[in-house]
Amino acid sequence: MYQPFQEFLEAEIFSRFQVVSRSIPAGLESNVSERGKNPARIQSWCYECPQLRKIRYTYIDAGETAQIFNSVIYPNYHYDLPILGIDFLSFGQVKNLVVLDFQPLFRDEGYQQKYIEPLRPLWEKYDDLAQDLPMKFYDANQYFSKYILFAKTDAATVRGKVFSAYQDYIHLYWELLQNSQPLSDSKRIQEVIKAQKAYDQYSADRDPASGLFSSYFGHEWAERFLYEFLFEDAVPLAVATK
């Protein structure tokens, strides 16, 4: 269901940036589960370039049971842009959840005006995908913008309007990146490093997909996938509390 989304992202990054593969820890690049009615296959890709230190995306194909496409793009530490977060989930082609956002590293007004306000016209254009749904696992005031697209919708809307919004959000992100000058202030660079690491910790601690990964591929693999690949700068809670 989300293959066109993946193909679009790949075409964009390969045509716009000089990307090279970024290593994925052994055993985490792909997996197959025979649990349940439909086999589940997971495949991940990861790249980097001078402007973007980590471009990762993952596809889970469990046939009619589940189709999931997730991607997170981290700017190089010399850019203080938001992190681009993409999460599309379909279960049984009936339950379709859309999450698309520029995830801010900082909350001050200057940062919001520079990087988040440019999203407003797109957010208004796709206002039916901004449904103000309650967040069960996250605080909407941390690492989410006020112009997040967050919706439950149908498959036809996913193929049409969601795909269009996805393209527009990505193009705007490239535009902001292109117009940004690399940071030269070492203090600001350290603030960006700290903020990106904090984002990984916050996300790993709360990511509801961990349970999904466990159900398909087992707890041990899911924990490795979460902490060694998805959010590699996070420390598992059991380790952090020792």
Beta strands, then each sheet from edge to edge (+ up, - down):
strand 1: 20-21
strand 2: 30-33
strand 3: 40-48
strand 4: 52-61
strand 5: 66-75
strand 6: 83-91
strand 7: 95-103
strand 8: 149-153
sheet 1: 1+ 3- 2+
sheet 2: 1+ 3- 4+ 5- 6+ 7- 8+
end
